[in-house]
Amino acid sequence: MATIKIKQVKSRISAPKDQKLTLDALGLRKLNAVVEKEATPQVLGMVRKVKHLVQVVE
């Protein structure tokens, strides 16, 4: 399975609680943090939910 790198580019301060929990589930806790995850449908759905806060790095 392919992997993707996800980088948090915007602050989570003003985000709703469910989006903060989604960032936690992705492993993003700080601004500019980068994590590498498998490109499963579950992970892609989480990325889609917080697409305004993260960026997929190639």
PQR file with spaces between the fields and no chain letter, atoms N, CA, C, O and H, PARSE charges and radii, in Angstrom:
ATOM       1  N    MET     1       0.837   -1.179    0.000 -0.4000 1.5000
ATOM       2  CA   MET     1       0.000    0.000    0.000 -0.0000 2.0000
ATOM       3  C    MET     1       0.881    1.241    0.000  0.5500 1.7000
ATOM       4  O    MET     1       1.941    1.252    0.626 -0.5500 1.4000
ATOM       5  N    ALA     2       0.453    2.276   -0.692 -0.4000 1.5000
ATOM       6  CA   ALA     2       1.213    3.521   -0.787 -0.0000 2.0000
ATOM       7  C    ALA     2       1.147    4.292    0.529  0.5500 1.7000
ATOM       8  O    ALA     2       0.210    4.141    1.314 -0.5500 1.4000
ATOM       9  H    ALA     2      -0.408    2.267   -1.200  0.4000 1.0000
ATOM      10  N    THR     3       2.154    5.111    0.745 -0.4000 1.5000
ATOM      11  CA   THR     3       2.165    5.964    1.938 -0.0000 2.0000
ATOM      12  C    THR     3       2.078    7.422    1.505  0.5500 1.7000
ATOM      13  O    THR     3       2.493    7.791    0.406 -0.5500 1.4000
ATOM      14  H    THR     3       2.915    5.234    0.107  0.4000 1.0000
ATOM      15  N    ILE     4       1.530    8.234    2.391 -0.4000 1.5000
ATOM      16  CA   ILE     4       1.449    9.670    2.158 -0.0000 2.0000
ATOM      17  C    ILE     4       2.034   10.387    3.366  0.5500 1.7000
ATOM      18  O    ILE     4       1.984    9.878    4.485 -0.5500 1.4000
ATOM      19  H    ILE     4       1.193    7.934    3.284  0.4000 1.0000
ATOM      20  N    LYS     5       2.584   11.563    3.134 -0.4000 1.5000
ATOM      21  CA   LYS     5       3.081   12.411    4.214 -0.0000 2.0000
ATOM      22  C    LYS     5       2.087   13.540    4.408  0.5500 1.7000
ATOM      23  O    LYS     5       1.680   14.198    3.451 -0.5500 1.4000
ATOM      24  H    LYS     5       2.625   11.976    2.224  0.4000 1.0000
ATOM      25  N    ILE     6       1.704   13.755    5.650 -0.4000 1.5000
ATOM      26  CA   ILE     6       0.707   14.767    5.988 -0.0000 2.0000
ATOM      27  C    ILE     6       1.373   15.792    6.892  0.5500 1.7000
ATOM      28  O    ILE     6       2.012   15.436    7.882 -0.5500 1.4000
ATOM      29  H    ILE     6       2.035   13.220    6.427  0.4000 1.0000
ATOM      30  N    LYS     7       1.221   17.067    6.547 -0.4000 1.5000
ATOM      31  CA   LYS     7       1.825   18.155    7.318 -0.0000 2.0000
ATOM      32  C    LYS     7       0.734   19.093    7.805  0.5500 1.7000
ATOM      33  O    LYS     7      -0.138   19.492    7.033 -0.5500 1.4000
ATOM      34  H    LYS     7       0.703   17.356    5.742  0.4000 1.0000
ATOM      35  N    GLN     8       0.781   19.445    9.080 -0.4000 1.5000
ATOM      36  CA   GLN     8      -0.171   20.407    9.633 -0.0000 2.0000
ATOM      37  C    GLN     8       0.338   21.805    9.330  0.5500 1.7000
ATOM      38  O    GLN     8       1.440   22.172    9.738 -0.5500 1.4000
ATOM      39  H    GLN     8       1.489   19.121    9.707  0.4000 1.0000
ATOM      40  N    VAL     9      -0.474   22.596    8.605 -0.4000 1.5000
ATOM      41  CA   VAL     9      -0.032   23.923    8.172 -0.0000 2.0000
ATOM      42  C    VAL     9      -0.796   25.065    8.834  0.5500 1.7000
ATOM      43  O    VAL     9      -0.358   26.213    8.760 -0.5500 1.4000
ATOM      44  H    VAL     9      -1.369   22.298    8.273  0.4000 1.0000
ATOM      45  N    LYS    10      -1.929   24.777    9.480 -0.4000 1.5000
ATOM      46  CA   LYS    10      -2.691   25.817   10.174 -0.0000 2.0000
ATOM      47  C    LYS    10      -2.936   25.389   11.609  0.5500 1.7000
ATOM      48  O    LYS    10      -2.942   24.200   11.926 -0.5500 1.4000
ATOM      49  H    LYS    10      -2.284   23.844    9.539  0.4000 1.0000
ATOM      50  N    SER    11      -3.135   26.366   12.460 -0.4000 1.5000
ATOM      51  CA   SER    11      -3.334   26.114   13.884 -0.0000 2.0000
ATOM      52  C    SER    11      -4.661   25.420   14.147  0.5500 1.7000
ATOM      53  O    SER    11      -5.641   25.614   13.428 -0.5500 1.4000
ATOM      54  H    SER    11      -3.130   27.332   12.202  0.4000 1.0000
ATOM      55  N    ARG    12      -4.667   24.609   15.194 -0.4000 1.5000
ATOM      56  CA   ARG    12      -5.879   23.891   15.594 -0.0000 2.0000
ATOM      57  C    ARG    12      -6.670   24.648   16.651  0.5500 1.7000
ATOM      58  O    ARG    12      -7.693   24.143   17.113 -0.5500 1.4000
ATOM      59  H    ARG    12      -3.871   24.452   15.779  0.4000 1.0000
ATOM      60  N    ILE    13      -6.240   25.829   17.045 -0.4000 1.5000
ATOM      61  CA   ILE    13      -6.843   26.540   18.171 -0.0000 2.0000
ATOM      62  C    ILE    13      -8.324   26.821   17.948  0.5500 1.7000
ATOM      63  O    ILE    13      -9.138   26.572   18.837 -0.5500 1.4000
ATOM      64  H    ILE    13      -5.409   26.239   16.669  0.4000 1.0000
ATOM      65  N    SER    14      -8.682   27.327   16.788 -0.4000 1.5000
ATOM      66  CA   SER    14     -10.081   27.693   16.565 -0.0000 2.0000
ATOM      67  C    SER    14     -10.903   26.569   15.931  0.5500 1.7000
ATOM      68  O    SER    14     -12.061   26.783   15.573 -0.5500 1.4000
ATOM      69  H    SER    14      -8.021   27.529   16.065  0.4000 1.0000
ATOM      70  N    ALA    15     -10.324   25.381   15.789 -0.4000 1.5000
ATOM      71  CA   ALA    15     -11.030   24.264   15.157 -0.0000 2.0000
ATOM      72  C    ALA    15     -12.006   23.631   16.152  0.5500 1.7000
ATOM      73  O    ALA    15     -11.762   23.658   17.358 -0.5500 1.4000
ATOM      74  H    ALA    15      -9.383   25.207   16.080  0.4000 1.0000
ATOM      75  N    PRO    16     -13.106   23.064   15.658 -0.5600 1.5000
ATOM      76  CA   PRO    16     -14.036   22.349   16.540  0.2800 2.0000
ATOM      77  C    PRO    16     -13.377   21.109   17.158  0.5500 1.7000
ATOM      78  O    PRO    16     -12.351   20.632   16.674 -0.5500 1.4000
ATOM      79  N    LYS    17     -13.973   20.609   18.212 -0.4000 1.5000
ATOM      80  CA   LYS    17     -13.385   19.508   18.960 -0.0000 2.0000
ATOM      81  C    LYS    17     -13.208   18.255   18.102  0.5500 1.7000
ATOM      82  O    LYS    17     -12.198   17.562   18.228 -0.5500 1.4000
ATOM      83  H    LYS    17     -14.807   20.997   18.605  0.4000 1.0000
ATOM      84  N    ASP    18     -14.177   17.954   17.231 -0.4000 1.5000
ATOM      85  CA   ASP    18     -14.059   16.745   16.414 -0.0000 2.0000
ATOM      86  C    ASP    18     -12.880   16.839   15.451  0.5500 1.7000
ATOM      87  O    ASP    18     -12.252   15.824   15.149 -0.5500 1.4000
ATOM      88  H    ASP    18     -14.997   18.516   17.129  0.4000 1.0000
ATOM      89  N    GLN    19     -12.569   18.040   14.964 -0.4000 1.5000
ATOM      90  CA   GLN    19     -11.409   18.202   14.089 -0.0000 2.0000
ATOM      91  C    GLN    19     -10.103   18.094   14.874  0.5500 1.7000
ATOM      92  O    GLN    19      -9.112   17.578   14.358 -0.5500 1.4000
ATOM      93  H    GLN    19     -13.079   18.864   15.209  0.4000 1.0000
ATOM      94  N    LYS    20     -10.097   18.573   16.106 -0.4000 1.5000
ATOM      95  CA   LYS    20      -8.912   18.416   16.950 -0.0000 2.0000
ATOM      96  C    LYS    20      -8.652   16.943   17.230  0.5500 1.7000
ATOM      97  O    LYS    20      -7.504   16.497   17.224 -0.5500 1.4000
ATOM      98  H    LYS    20     -10.902   18.992   16.525  0.4000 1.0000
ATOM      99  N    LEU    21      -9.719   16.187   17.474 -0.4000 1.5000
ATOM     100  CA   LEU    21      -9.565   14.756   17.716 -0.0000 2.0000
ATOM     101  C    LEU    21      -9.089   14.032   16.461  0.5500 1.7000
ATOM     102  O    LEU    21      -8.339   13.060   16.551 -0.5500 1.4000
ATOM     103  H    LEU    21     -10.651   16.549   17.479  0.4000 1.0000
ATOM     104  N    THR    22      -9.519   14.499   15.295 -0.4000 1.5000
ATOM     105  CA   THR    22      -9.051   13.915   14.041 -0.0000 2.0000
ATOM     106  C    THR    22      -7.558   14.162   13.854  0.5500 1.7000
ATOM     107  O    THR    22      -6.833   13.264   13.427 -0.5500 1.4000
ATOM     108  H    THR    22     -10.129   15.288   15.221  0.4000 1.0000
ATOM     109  N    LEU    23      -7.092   15.371   14.169 -0.4000 1.5000
ATOM     110  CA   LEU    23      -5.660   15.659   14.092 -0.0000 2.0000
ATOM     111  C    LEU    23      -4.886   14.768   15.059  0.5500 1.7000
ATOM     112  O    LEU    23      -3.810   14.273   14.721 -0.5500 1.4000
ATOM     113  H    LEU    23      -7.682   16.101   14.516  0.4000 1.0000
ATOM     114  N    ASP    24      -5.426   14.561   16.263 -0.4000 1.5000
ATOM     115  CA   ASP    24      -4.782   13.665   17.225 -0.0000 2.0000
ATOM     116  C    ASP    24      -4.692   12.242   16.676  0.5500 1.7000
ATOM     117  O    ASP    24      -3.670   11.574   16.833 -0.5500 1.4000
ATOM     118  H    ASP    24      -6.299   14.963   16.538  0.4000 1.0000
ATOM     119  N    ALA    25      -5.764   11.785   16.033 -0.4000 1.5000
ATOM     120  CA   ALA    25      -5.785   10.432   15.482 -0.0000 2.0000
ATOM     121  C    ALA    25      -4.771   10.278   14.350  0.5500 1.7000
ATOM     122  O    ALA    25      -4.229    9.193   14.139 -0.5500 1.4000
ATOM     123  H    ALA    25      -6.594   12.327   15.906  0.4000 1.0000
ATOM     124  N    LEU    26      -4.520   11.358   13.631 -0.4000 1.5000
ATOM     125  CA   LEU    26      -3.503   11.314   12.577 -0.0000 2.0000
ATOM     126  C    LEU    26      -2.091   11.416   13.145  0.5500 1.7000
ATOM     127  O    LEU    26      -1.123   11.143   12.435 -0.5500 1.4000
ATOM     128  H    LEU    26      -4.961   12.240   13.802  0.4000 1.0000
ATOM     129  N    GLY    27      -1.959   11.803   14.404 -0.4000 1.5000
ATOM     130  CA   GLY    27      -0.646   11.939   15.023 -0.0000 2.0000
ATOM     131  C    GLY    27      -0.061   13.328   14.897  0.5500 1.7000
ATOM     132  O    GLY    27       1.137   13.520   15.107 -0.5500 1.4000
ATOM     133  H    GLY    27      -2.746   12.025   14.980  0.4000 1.0000
ATOM     134  N    LEU    28      -0.900   14.311   14.553 -0.4000 1.5000
ATOM     135  CA   LEU    28      -0.437   15.694   14.404 -0.0000 2.0000
ATOM     136  C    LEU    28      -0.765   16.474   15.661  0.5500 1.7000
ATOM     137  O    LEU    28      -1.935   16.689   15.977 -0.5500 1.4000
ATOM     138  H    LEU    28      -1.873   14.156   14.382  0.4000 1.0000
ATOM     139  N    ARG    29       0.265   16.899   16.380 -0.4000 1.5000
ATOM     140  CA   ARG    29       0.051   17.594   17.622 -0.0000 2.0000
ATOM     141  C    ARG    29       0.597   19.026   17.601  0.5500 1.7000
ATOM     142  O    ARG    29       0.171   19.858   18.402 -0.5500 1.4000
ATOM     143  H    ARG    29       1.215   16.725   16.123  0.4000 1.0000
ATOM     144  N    LYS    30       1.530   19.317   16.697 -0.4000 1.5000
ATOM     145  CA   LYS    30       2.140   20.647   16.623 -0.0000 2.0000
ATOM     146  C    LYS    30       2.075   21.176   15.199  0.5500 1.7000
ATOM     147  O    LYS    30       1.954   20.412   14.241 -0.5500 1.4000
ATOM     148  H    LYS    30       1.876   18.641   16.047  0.4000 1.0000
ATOM     149  N    LEU    31       2.156   22.482   15.079 -0.4000 1.5000
ATOM     150  CA   LEU    31       2.186   23.131   13.780 -0.0000 2.0000
ATOM     151  C    LEU    31       3.458   22.725   13.039  0.5500 1.7000
ATOM     152  O    LEU    31       4.522   22.621   13.649 -0.5500 1.4000
ATOM     153  H    LEU    31       2.255   23.102   15.858  0.4000 1.0000
ATOM     154  N    ASN    32       3.359   22.499   11.745 -0.4000 1.5000
ATOM     155  CA   ASN    32       4.458   22.068   10.869 -0.0000 2.0000
ATOM     156  C    ASN    32       4.943   20.653   11.162  0.5500 1.7000
ATOM     157  O    ASN    32       6.007   20.263   10.681 -0.5500 1.4000
ATOM     158  H    ASN    32       2.495   22.583   11.249  0.4000 1.0000
ATOM     159  N    ALA    33       4.201   19.883   11.928 -0.4000 1.5000
ATOM     160  CA   ALA    33       4.551   18.492   12.161 -0.0000 2.0000
ATOM     161  C    ALA    33       4.219   17.682   10.916  0.5500 1.7000
ATOM     162  O    ALA    33       3.233   17.959   10.232 -0.5500 1.4000
ATOM     163  H    ALA    33       3.336   20.199   12.319  0.4000 1.0000
ATOM     164  N    VAL    34       5.047   16.675   10.622 -0.4000 1.5000
ATOM     165  CA   VAL    34       4.831   15.819    9.457 -0.0000 2.0000
ATOM     166  C    VAL    34       4.771   14.374    9.935  0.5500 1.7000
ATOM     167  O    VAL    34       5.624   13.930   10.704 -0.5500 1.4000
ATOM     168  H    VAL    34       5.847   16.450   11.177  0.4000 1.0000
ATOM     169  N    VAL    35       3.755   13.642    9.472 -0.4000 1.5000
ATOM     170  CA   VAL    35       3.641   12.221    9.765 -0.0000 2.0000
ATOM     171  C    VAL    35       3.484   11.467    8.453  0.5500 1.7000
ATOM     172  O    VAL    35       2.979   12.004    7.468 -0.5500 1.4000
ATOM     173  H    VAL    35       3.062   14.003    8.848  0.4000 1.0000
ATOM     174  N    GLU    36       3.922   10.222    8.456 -0.4000 1.5000
ATOM     175  CA   GLU    36       3.789    9.374    7.275 -0.0000 2.0000
ATOM     176  C    GLU    36       2.808    8.259    7.608  0.5500 1.7000
ATOM     177  O    GLU    36       2.995    7.519    8.573 -0.5500 1.4000
ATOM     178  H    GLU    36       4.333    9.785    9.256  0.4000 1.0000
ATOM     179  N    LYS    37       1.768    8.149    6.804 -0.4000 1.5000
ATOM     180  CA   LYS    37       0.701    7.168    7.047 -0.0000 2.0000
ATOM     181  C    LYS    37       0.441    6.363    5.783  0.5500 1.7000
ATOM     182  O    LYS    37       0.731    6.810    4.674 -0.5500 1.4000
ATOM     183  H    LYS    37       1.615    8.751    6.020  0.4000 1.0000
ATOM     184  N    GLU    38      -0.115    5.158    5.971 -0.4000 1.5000
ATOM     185  CA   GLU    38      -0.591    4.365    4.845 -0.0000 2.0000
ATOM     186  C    GLU    38      -1.796    5.063    4.226  0.5500 1.7000
ATOM     187  O    GLU    38      -2.606    5.654    4.941 -0.5500 1.4000
ATOM     188  H    GLU    38      -0.351    4.795    6.873  0.4000 1.0000
ATOM     189  N    ALA    39      -1.918    5.000    2.920 -0.4000 1.5000
ATOM     190  CA   ALA    39      -3.018    5.665    2.209 -0.0000 2.0000
ATOM     191  C    ALA    39      -4.256    4.770    2.182  0.5500 1.7000
ATOM     192  O    ALA    39      -4.698    4.337    1.118 -0.5500 1.4000
ATOM     193  H    ALA    39      -1.260    4.520    2.339  0.4000 1.0000
ATOM     194  N    THR    40      -4.806    4.499    3.360 -0.4000 1.5000
ATOM     195  CA   THR    40      -6.018    3.696    3.456 -0.0000 2.0000
ATOM     196  C    THR    40      -7.237    4.609    3.335  0.5500 1.7000
ATOM     197  O    THR    40      -7.118    5.820    3.520 -0.5500 1.4000
ATOM     198  H    THR    40      -4.447    4.850    4.224  0.4000 1.0000
ATOM     199  N    PRO    41      -8.397    4.050    3.030 -0.5600 1.5000
ATOM     200  CA   PRO    41      -9.601    4.887    2.947  0.2800 2.0000
ATOM     201  C    PRO    41      -9.910    5.613    4.255  0.5500 1.7000
ATOM     202  O    PRO    41     -10.434    6.727    4.227 -0.5500 1.4000
ATOM     203  N    GLN    42      -9.596    5.007    5.393 -0.4000 1.5000
ATOM     204  CA   GLN    42      -9.854    5.641    6.680 -0.0000 2.0000
ATOM     205  C    GLN    42      -8.973    6.879    6.858  0.5500 1.7000
ATOM     206  O    GLN    42      -9.455    7.928    7.286 -0.5500 1.4000
ATOM     207  H    GLN    42      -9.170    4.102    5.415  0.4000 1.0000
ATOM     208  N    VAL    43      -7.695    6.762    6.535 -0.4000 1.5000
ATOM     209  CA   VAL    43      -6.769    7.887    6.685 -0.0000 2.0000
ATOM     210  C    VAL    43      -7.115    8.987    5.688  0.5500 1.7000
ATOM     211  O    VAL    43      -7.087   10.167    6.038 -0.5500 1.4000
ATOM     212  H    VAL    43      -7.303    5.910    6.187  0.4000 1.0000
ATOM     213  N    LEU    44      -7.439    8.619    4.458 -0.4000 1.5000
ATOM     214  CA   LEU    44      -7.807    9.621    3.460 -0.0000 2.0000
ATOM     215  C    LEU    44      -9.076   10.367    3.855  0.5500 1.7000
ATOM     216  O    LEU    44      -9.206   11.557    3.567 -0.5500 1.4000
ATOM     217  H    LEU    44      -7.462    7.661    4.173  0.4000 1.0000
ATOM     218  N    GLY    45     -10.009    9.685    4.508 -0.4000 1.5000
ATOM     219  CA   GLY    45     -11.211   10.340    5.001 -0.0000 2.0000
ATOM     220  C    GLY    45     -10.903   11.327    6.110  0.5500 1.7000
ATOM     221  O    GLY    45     -11.498   12.403    6.168 -0.5500 1.4000
ATOM     222  H    GLY    45      -9.902    8.719    4.742  0.4000 1.0000
ATOM     223  N    MET    46      -9.968   10.968    6.997 -0.4000 1.5000
ATOM     224  CA   MET    46      -9.572   11.898    8.061 -0.0000 2.0000
ATOM     225  C    MET    46      -8.885   13.124    7.473  0.5500 1.7000
ATOM     226  O    MET    46      -9.111   14.245    7.928 -0.5500 1.4000
ATOM     227  H    MET    46      -9.485   10.094    6.950  0.4000 1.0000
ATOM     228  N    VAL    47      -8.047   12.912    6.465 -0.4000 1.5000
ATOM     229  CA   VAL    47      -7.375   14.037    5.813 -0.0000 2.0000
ATOM     230  C    VAL    47      -8.405   14.943    5.152  0.5500 1.7000
ATOM     231  O    VAL    47      -8.286   16.166    5.215 -0.5500 1.4000
ATOM     232  H    VAL    47      -7.863   12.001    6.095  0.4000 1.0000
ATOM     233  N    ARG    48      -9.410   14.356    4.524 -0.4000 1.5000
ATOM     234  CA   ARG    48     -10.453   15.150    3.868 -0.0000 2.0000
ATOM     235  C    ARG    48     -11.222   15.981    4.882  0.5500 1.7000
ATOM     236  O    ARG    48     -11.644   17.097    4.580 -0.5500 1.4000
ATOM     237  H    ARG    48      -9.506   13.362    4.473  0.4000 1.0000
ATOM     238  N    LYS    49     -11.407   15.441    6.090 -0.4000 1.5000
ATOM     239  CA   LYS    49     -12.166   16.162    7.116 -0.0000 2.0000
ATOM     240  C    LYS    49     -11.432   17.419    7.590  0.5500 1.7000
ATOM     241  O    LYS    49     -12.068   18.424    7.908 -0.5500 1.4000
ATOM     242  H    LYS    49     -11.064   14.535    6.335  0.4000 1.0000
ATOM     243  N    VAL    50     -10.114   17.368    7.639 -0.4000 1.5000
ATOM     244  CA   VAL    50      -9.325   18.515    8.120 -0.0000 2.0000
ATOM     245  C    VAL    50      -8.458   19.085    7.002  0.5500 1.7000
ATOM     246  O    VAL    50      -7.352   19.561    7.257 -0.5500 1.4000
ATOM     247  H    VAL    50      -9.597   16.551    7.382  0.4000 1.0000
ATOM     248  N    LYS    51      -8.950   19.041    5.774 -0.4000 1.5000
ATOM     249  CA   LYS    51      -8.162   19.471    4.618 -0.0000 2.0000
ATOM     250  C    LYS    51      -7.756   20.934    4.682  0.5500 1.7000
ATOM     251  O    LYS    51      -6.773   21.321    4.050 -0.5500 1.4000
ATOM     252  H    LYS    51      -9.849   18.654    5.567  0.4000 1.0000
ATOM     253  N    HIS    52      -8.483   21.755    5.426 -0.4000 1.5000
ATOM     254  CA   HIS    52      -8.149   23.165    5.557 -0.0000 2.0000
ATOM     255  C    HIS    52      -7.029   23.400    6.573  0.5500 1.7000
ATOM     256  O    HIS    52      -6.494   24.506    6.658 -0.5500 1.4000
ATOM     257  H    HIS    52      -9.282   21.440    5.940  0.4000 1.0000
ATOM     258  N    LEU    53      -6.673   22.375    7.340 -0.4000 1.5000
ATOM     259  CA   LEU    53      -5.630   22.495    8.353 -0.0000 2.0000
ATOM     260  C    LEU    53      -4.339   21.771    7.967  0.5500 1.7000
ATOM     261  O    LEU    53      -3.283   22.040    8.540 -0.5500 1.4000
ATOM     262  H    LEU    53      -7.107   21.477    7.271  0.4000 1.0000
ATOM     263  N    VAL    54      -4.417   20.859    7.004 -0.4000 1.5000
ATOM     264  CA   VAL    54      -3.267   20.030    6.655 -0.0000 2.0000
ATOM     265  C    VAL    54      -2.958   20.161    5.170  0.5500 1.7000
ATOM     266  O    VAL    54      -3.737   20.706    4.387 -0.5500 1.4000
ATOM     267  H    VAL    54      -5.275   20.640    6.539  0.4000 1.0000
ATOM     268  N    GLN    55      -1.776   19.632    4.814 -0.4000 1.5000
ATOM     269  CA   GLN    55      -1.335   19.602    3.427 -0.0000 2.0000
ATOM     270  C    GLN    55      -0.685   18.248    3.203  0.5500 1.7000
ATOM     271  O    GLN    55       0.074   17.777    4.050 -0.5500 1.4000
ATOM     272  H    GLN    55      -1.144   19.189    5.450  0.4000 1.0000
ATOM     273  N    VAL    56      -0.976   17.613    2.061 -0.4000 1.5000
ATOM     274  CA   VAL    56      -0.346   16.354    1.727 -0.0000 2.0000
ATOM     275  C    VAL    56       0.961   16.687    1.016  0.5500 1.7000
ATOM     276  O    VAL    56       0.963   17.332   -0.032 -0.5500 1.4000
ATOM     277  H    VAL    56      -1.592   17.996    1.373  0.4000 1.0000
ATOM     278  N    VAL    57       2.088   16.235    1.606 -0.4000 1.5000
ATOM     279  CA   VAL    57       3.421   16.510    1.085 -0.0000 2.0000
ATOM     280  C    VAL    57       3.849   15.332    0.224  0.5500 1.7000
ATOM     281  O    VAL    57       3.736   14.180    0.643 -0.5500 1.4000
ATOM     282  H    VAL    57       2.087   15.711    2.457  0.4000 1.0000
ATOM     283  N    GLU    58       4.329   15.611   -0.955 -0.4000 1.5000
ATOM     284  CA   GLU    58       4.780   14.529   -1.847 -0.0000 2.0000
ATOM     285  C    GLU    58       6.207   14.164   -1.575  0.5500 1.7000
ATOM     286  O    GLU    58       6.753   13.276   -2.230 -0.5500 1.4000
ATOM     287  H    GLU    58       4.421   16.547   -1.295  0.4000 1.0000
